[in-house]
């Protein structure tokens, strides 16, 4: 009987070590940490990005100290460590992007003409998610109006900031 208990204990230790968690977490005595350990991500070849609030997106690369309070979105590929996700709060991008869609952005991805991007406009202190248009040295963002019309806003890259490029969108119903 004692040898069976030792084998169970050794098995628990091995599993806990493999998953980089404690035996108490493995057996459910204490809750698992809200983030997935890097060793597990590496072993199953996944990445995660934080699902952040829109308020954090403006200064995301400087604001990552708040990372622990956000849920994680799992990706089946590697992505830049500064990538993040947002949940679309309105229906003004339908039918391409439905309200509550999860938008995954990569700040390291170089934008190109007609990419969907997240832009900070200094003049209005606002974030805009929409299609980017590049015409020579001029860069514009599409701004949808409430009446269904749209404007092209010229970006002034000394003031305005292209925060990140959309790399994936997921529907949420």
Backbone bond lengths (Angstrom), bond angles and torsions (degrees), N, CA, C in turn:
res aa  C-N    CA-C-N  psi(-1)  N-CA   C-N-CA  omega(-1)  CA-C   N-CA-C  phi
1 X - - - 1.445 - - 1.525 111.12 -
2 X 1.320 116.06 -40.93 1.456 120.93 -179.80 1.527 111.07 -63.79
3 X 1.316 118.32 -37.92 1.464 121.26 179.98 1.524 111.23 -68.23
4 X 1.337 117.23 -33.08 1.471 120.70 177.15 1.529 109.88 -66.71
5 X 1.338 116.59 -41.68 1.463 120.46 177.84 1.520 111.49 -63.51
6 X 1.320 116.09 -40.74 1.481 119.51 177.96 1.522 110.92 -63.28
7 X 1.329 117.20 -40.19 1.468 120.40 178.74 1.534 110.51 -64.51
8 X 1.349 116.78 -41.03 1.455 119.95 176.34 1.524 110.97 -62.57
9 X 1.326 116.08 -42.97 1.461 120.69 179.88 1.529 110.17 -63.65
10 X 1.327 117.05 -43.04 1.464 120.58 178.17 1.530 110.96 -63.81
11 X 1.337 116.25 -38.96 1.466 120.11 178.81 1.527 110.50 -65.23
12 X 1.338 116.83 -43.03 1.463 120.64 177.74 1.522 111.75 -61.84
13 X 1.315 115.89 -43.66 1.470 120.63 178.77 1.521 109.95 -61.57
14 X 1.329 117.35 -44.60 1.467 121.19 -179.19 1.530 110.89 -63.75
15 X 1.328 117.24 -44.17 1.470 120.28 178.77 1.531 111.97 -64.68
16 X 1.307 116.29 -44.66 1.462 119.93 178.49 1.529 110.72 -61.00
17 X 1.318 116.12 -42.04 1.464 120.37 178.10 1.530 110.69 -64.06
18 X 1.325 116.98 -44.02 1.462 121.28 -179.22 1.530 111.05 -59.03
19 X 1.348 116.33 -43.43 1.459 120.59 -177.74 1.528 113.42 -89.69
20 X 1.314 117.40 2.70 1.473 122.59 179.67 1.526 111.93 56.18
21 X 1.325 115.41 45.23 1.456 121.10 176.91 1.527 108.08 -133.83
22 X 1.315 115.53 168.63 1.463 119.48 178.28 1.528 110.02 -82.43
23 X 1.326 115.61 163.91 1.466 119.91 176.70 1.528 109.43 -63.67
24 X 1.321 117.45 -36.57 1.465 120.86 177.58 1.532 111.54 -61.99
25 X 1.324 116.90 -38.39 1.472 120.30 176.30 1.526 110.35 -69.36
26 X 1.319 116.49 -39.92 1.462 121.60 -179.60 1.521 111.47 -62.74
27 X 1.312 117.58 -40.56 1.465 121.49 -177.68 1.525 112.88 -87.16
28 X 1.336 117.93 -3.40 1.444 121.23 177.17 1.514 114.99 85.82
29 X 1.322 117.31 8.41 1.472 119.70 178.47 1.526 111.74 -68.00
30 X 1.332 116.45 -35.26 1.462 121.15 174.56 1.526 107.59 -127.70
31 X 1.340 117.53 150.68 1.468 119.43 -176.97 1.526 111.95 -68.62
32 X 1.321 114.05 151.62 1.466 120.00 175.38 1.521 109.77 -68.63
33 X 1.311 115.72 153.48 1.461 121.34 175.25 1.531 108.47 -62.54
34 X 1.345 118.04 148.42 1.461 120.08 -177.20 1.533 114.06 -69.61
35 X 1.308 118.29 -15.65 1.460 120.62 179.07 1.522 109.92 -107.85
36 X 1.302 115.84 153.17 1.457 122.09 179.85 1.523 108.36 -85.61
37 X 1.334 117.62 127.80 1.466 119.66 179.60 1.533 111.81 -60.89
38 X 1.326 115.82 147.01 1.465 121.60 -178.87 1.525 111.91 -58.44
39 X 1.331 117.56 -35.35 1.471 119.73 -179.31 1.527 111.14 -62.58
40 X 1.329 116.95 -37.53 1.463 119.60 178.26 1.526 109.92 -70.62
41 X 1.332 117.01 -42.81 1.465 120.33 178.10 1.522 110.55 -56.43
42 X 1.337 115.90 -44.88 1.462 120.03 -179.72 1.520 111.75 -65.78
43 X 1.324 117.15 -41.37 1.466 119.70 -175.29 1.528 112.53 -69.58
44 X 1.336 117.95 -32.07 1.461 119.74 179.35 1.531 112.58 -104.40
45 X 1.324 116.61 7.12 1.460 124.20 174.59 1.539 112.77 56.65
46 X 1.334 114.14 55.59 1.457 120.65 174.94 1.521 109.17 -127.04
47 X 1.314 115.04 166.76 1.465 122.35 172.59 1.518 106.89 -129.48
48 X 1.298 115.88 162.90 1.463 120.17 173.15 1.514 108.82 -131.93
49 X 1.313 114.55 151.57 1.464 121.45 173.09 1.518 107.31 -130.26
50 X 1.316 117.10 145.55 1.466 119.08 178.71 1.528 111.00 -74.44
51 X 1.315 115.94 140.92 1.459 122.40 172.50 1.527 105.81 -91.10
52 X 1.329 115.12 99.91 1.460 119.99 -171.54 1.527 111.52 -98.00
53 X 1.316 115.69 164.72 1.456 121.93 172.87 1.528 108.62 -77.24
54 X 1.325 116.27 149.83 1.461 121.10 -179.87 1.528 111.56 -56.99
55 X 1.318 117.37 -32.01 1.466 120.96 -179.24 1.530 112.24 -61.59
56 X 1.318 117.29 -29.74 1.460 121.12 -178.81 1.531 112.92 -81.96
57 X 1.307 117.58 -18.75 1.463 120.81 -173.38 1.524 113.30 -64.12
58 X 1.332 117.66 -32.80 1.474 120.70 -179.28 1.514 112.56 -54.96
59 X 1.318 115.68 -43.70 1.465 121.43 -175.12 1.522 111.15 -120.41
60 X 1.321 117.27 36.29 1.459 120.25 -170.37 1.526 113.30 -55.60
61 X 1.304 118.95 -46.73 1.466 119.31 -175.29 1.517 112.20 -64.43
62 X 1.345 116.95 -24.12 1.467 119.88 176.73 1.526 111.70 -93.79
63 X 1.328 118.55 -17.67 1.459 123.43 -170.43 1.525 114.45 -100.84
64 X 1.300 119.30 14.30 1.450 120.49 -172.21 1.523 114.07 -71.07
65 X 1.310 118.24 -6.02 1.473 119.86 176.48 1.524 110.83 -63.08
66 X 1.325 117.15 -22.55 1.458 121.64 179.14 1.532 112.05 -84.42
67 X 1.302 117.00 7.01 1.466 123.95 -173.76 1.520 114.16 -53.10
68 X 1.305 118.80 -39.22 1.455 121.09 -172.68 1.525 113.67 -64.56
69 X 1.310 119.06 -18.92 1.454 119.78 -177.21 1.523 113.37 -86.33
70 X 1.312 119.33 -1.17 1.453 122.01 -175.19 1.520 112.08 -105.75
71 X 1.332 115.15 148.76 1.458 121.15 172.06 1.517 108.65 -69.09
72 X 1.331 115.88 161.19 1.458 120.81 178.56 1.525 110.30 -111.44
73 X 1.317 115.26 144.47 1.451 123.00 173.55 1.523 106.20 -105.89
74 X 1.315 116.99 129.84 1.469 121.60 -177.78 1.523 109.14 -90.32
75 X 1.328 115.17 134.17 1.466 122.59 176.85 1.524 108.49 -118.49
76 X 1.310 116.44 145.69 1.462 120.99 179.34 1.524 111.54 -93.99
77 X 1.305 116.31 33.20 1.466 122.34 178.36 1.519 108.08 -157.81
78 X 1.306 115.93 167.46 1.462 118.17 177.93 1.526 108.78 -83.95
79 X 1.317 114.48 153.63 1.461 120.91 -178.50 1.526 107.70 -150.58
80 X 1.293 116.41 158.82 1.463 122.53 -179.96 1.522 110.98 -55.88
81 X 1.322 116.54 143.92 1.471 121.32 -177.28 1.530 113.06 -64.83
82 X 1.319 118.37 -18.13 1.463 121.73 178.77 1.527 113.24 -94.10
83 X 1.325 117.51 3.66 1.465 120.88 179.51 1.525 109.83 -65.83
84 X 1.320 115.72 156.03 1.457 121.52 -179.11 1.518 109.37 -153.58
85 X 1.322 115.85 168.01 1.460 121.81 177.90 1.521 109.58 -125.38
86 X 1.321 115.21 150.58 1.463 123.24 175.30 1.520 108.01 -130.25
87 X 1.321 115.90 152.65 1.456 119.92 173.36 1.517 107.99 -102.88
88 X 1.325 116.15 125.62 1.463 121.49 -179.02 1.523 109.19 -65.49
89 X 1.326 116.40 128.35 1.457 121.79 -172.97 1.522 114.43 -98.25
90 X 1.328 117.31 -5.29 1.462 118.74 -177.02 1.528 110.13 -137.26
91 X 1.317 114.94 170.94 1.464 120.18 -179.28 1.526 112.03 -102.28
92 X 1.341 118.29 10.55 1.467 120.14 -174.76 1.527 113.96 -70.92
93 X 1.335 118.32 -7.78 1.471 120.79 178.81 1.531 111.79 -102.53
94 X 1.335 117.32 5.14 1.464 120.05 178.70 1.511 109.39 -68.74
95 X 1.285 121.43 147.53 1.457 127.67 8.90 1.533 114.56 -88.95
96 X 1.336 118.41 -6.22 1.473 119.22 -178.29 1.523 112.57 -64.89
97 X 1.324 116.23 -45.95 1.457 121.58 -177.45 1.525 107.96 -130.34
98 X 1.325 115.96 115.97 1.453 120.00 -179.29 1.524 111.02 -81.31
99 X 1.318 115.41 155.47 1.453 120.58 174.69 1.531 108.70 -55.38
100 X 1.318 116.44 140.19 1.469 125.98 -178.17 1.528 113.15 78.10
101 X 1.338 118.30 4.32 1.462 120.30 173.88 1.516 109.54 -61.55
102 X 1.310 116.20 149.05 1.459 121.34 174.61 1.523 107.15 -96.96
103 X 1.323 116.20 124.12 1.464 123.25 -178.42 1.519 108.09 -109.37
104 X 1.321 116.59 124.95 1.466 120.92 -178.39 1.523 108.45 -108.76
105 X 1.327 114.84 124.47 1.460 122.25 -174.26 1.518 111.03 -116.46
106 X 1.332 115.15 146.55 1.461 121.83 175.37 1.527 108.31 -124.66
107 X 1.349 117.67 110.57 1.463 120.22 -179.76 1.528 113.28 -66.63
108 X 1.321 117.67 -19.78 1.467 119.95 -177.74 1.528 112.57 -85.94
109 X 1.324 117.62 -13.09 1.464 120.15 -178.86 1.524 109.60 -77.02
110 X 1.293 116.60 126.93 1.457 122.19 179.02 1.523 109.42 -70.61
111 X 1.318 116.26 128.00 1.452 120.42 179.32 1.515 110.38 -75.51
112 X 1.337 114.36 156.20 1.462 121.05 173.93 1.528 108.73 -141.40
113 X 1.308 115.88 171.66 1.459 121.62 -177.86 1.525 110.49 -53.37
114 X 1.317 115.61 131.19 1.461 125.89 176.13 1.531 114.78 76.05
115 X 1.323 118.06 8.68 1.464 120.54 172.00 1.521 108.61 -71.26
116 X 1.323 115.32 154.25 1.461 120.12 169.64 1.514 107.17 -90.08
117 X 1.329 115.63 130.71 1.458 121.09 -175.16 1.523 110.42 -135.68
118 X 1.316 114.15 165.46 1.457 122.22 171.98 1.521 106.28 -108.82
119 X 1.330 116.63 123.52 1.461 122.55 -174.55 1.528 109.38 -124.17
120 X 1.331 114.86 139.82 1.462 121.24 171.63 1.516 107.90 -102.38
121 X 1.343 116.16 122.10 1.466 121.87 176.33 1.526 108.41 -100.06
122 X 1.321 115.70 115.07 1.459 120.42 -176.64 1.528 112.05 -65.25
123 X 1.333 116.45 -41.57 1.467 121.03 -174.97 1.533 111.68 -56.92
124 X 1.333 117.52 -38.98 1.467 121.51 -178.75 1.528 111.97 -105.73
125 X 1.331 116.66 0.58 1.463 122.47 -177.52 1.529 110.56 48.67
126 X 1.344 114.79 52.06 1.460 119.34 -175.79 1.528 111.77 -136.98
127 X 1.318 114.50 158.16 1.457 122.08 174.68 1.521 108.88 -101.81
128 X 1.322 115.67 139.41 1.456 120.92 176.96 1.525 107.88 -128.99
129 X 1.323 114.80 131.08 1.463 120.66 171.52 1.517 106.75 -111.02
130 X 1.327 115.61 117.37 1.456 119.83 177.29 1.518 109.65 -171.50
131 X 1.311 114.26 -172.19 1.464 121.42 -177.60 1.521 110.14 -79.70
132 X 1.333 114.24 140.71 1.461 122.49 179.79 1.527 108.55 -102.15
133 X 1.305 115.99 141.34 1.461 121.00 177.35 1.522 108.35 -124.05
134 X 1.323 115.80 128.70 1.460 121.66 179.84 1.522 107.59 -113.56
135 X 1.328 114.99 123.76 1.459 121.24 179.36 1.520 107.79 -130.96
136 X 1.316 116.66 97.30 1.460 120.64 -174.85 1.512 109.68 65.60
137 X 1.348 115.74 -122.77 1.465 120.61 178.27 1.522 112.60 -92.39
138 X 1.321 116.63 -3.73 1.465 121.06 -178.92 1.526 110.33 -92.95
139 X 1.328 115.15 140.39 1.457 121.54 179.64 1.522 107.66 -126.64
140 X 1.328 115.75 132.46 1.451 121.97 -177.57 1.529 109.51 -126.35
141 X 1.324 115.19 152.00 1.462 121.57 172.89 1.520 106.99 -120.63
142 X 1.309 115.62 138.82 1.463 120.62 177.78 1.521 108.48 -77.80
143 X 1.335 115.56 131.43 1.456 121.65 179.03 1.528 108.05 -119.14
144 X 1.340 115.65 110.89 1.462 120.93 179.47 1.517 109.80 -78.37
145 X 1.332 116.01 138.53 1.460 121.97 177.41 1.528 109.38 -100.37
146 X 1.323 115.87 161.54 1.467 121.08 -179.25 1.526 112.88 -64.63
147 X 1.338 117.09 -26.65 1.465 119.99 -178.07 1.531 113.17 -84.76
148 X 1.325 117.52 4.25 1.463 121.15 179.10 1.511 114.08 98.54
149 X 1.330 117.99 -14.32 1.459 121.51 176.58 1.522 109.65 -77.77
150 X 1.329 115.35 172.11 1.467 120.64 177.45 1.519 109.47 -143.20
151 X 1.323 115.48 150.13 1.464 122.88 174.76 1.516 108.23 -119.48
152 X 1.318 116.16 157.11 1.457 121.37 168.93 1.520 107.22 -104.03
153 X 1.309 115.98 123.30 1.462 122.12 179.83 1.520 107.81 -102.75
154 X 1.329 116.28 123.83 1.457 120.18 177.35 1.525 109.24 -74.97
155 X 1.324 116.00 129.32 1.463 120.30 179.49 1.519 109.66 -86.63
156 X 1.311 114.87 141.21 1.460 122.45 174.34 1.527 105.28 -111.19
157 X 1.320 116.09 98.20 1.463 120.20 -169.20 1.524 113.82 -68.29
158 X 1.321 118.45 -7.21 1.459 119.75 172.17 1.526 110.04 -77.55
159 X 1.336 116.79 -24.76 1.464 121.96 179.58 1.522 111.94 -112.54
160 X 1.322 116.58 -50.67 1.460 121.92 -178.67 1.529 109.50 -78.82
161 X 1.310 115.66 159.38 1.461 119.23 -174.40 1.522 110.57 -138.01
162 X 1.328 116.46 125.19 1.462 120.78 171.60 1.527 105.42 -82.93
163 X 1.305 115.90 107.22 1.461 121.12 -172.72 1.521 111.93 -75.25
164 X 1.333 116.35 -46.82 1.466 118.97 -176.03 1.518 110.53 -164.80
165 X 1.325 114.42 160.96 1.457 122.63 178.95 1.525 109.16 -105.15
166 X 1.313 116.16 138.21 1.463 121.39 177.97 1.527 109.49 -67.83
167 X 1.327 117.00 131.26 1.473 120.81 178.07 1.522 112.29 -117.78
168 X 1.328 116.48 -17.28 1.468 119.67 178.91 1.517 109.14 -162.47
169 X 1.332 115.77 146.57 1.462 121.79 174.63 1.518 108.13 -131.55
170 X 1.331 116.19 140.42 1.457 122.02 179.06 1.517 108.77 -127.94
171 X 1.319 115.33 136.20 1.458 120.65 177.55 1.518 109.31 -78.46
172 X 1.313 114.79 142.25 1.469 121.05 173.23 1.511 107.42 -131.77
173 X 1.301 115.55 125.09 1.471 120.23 -179.02 1.496 110.66 -103.58
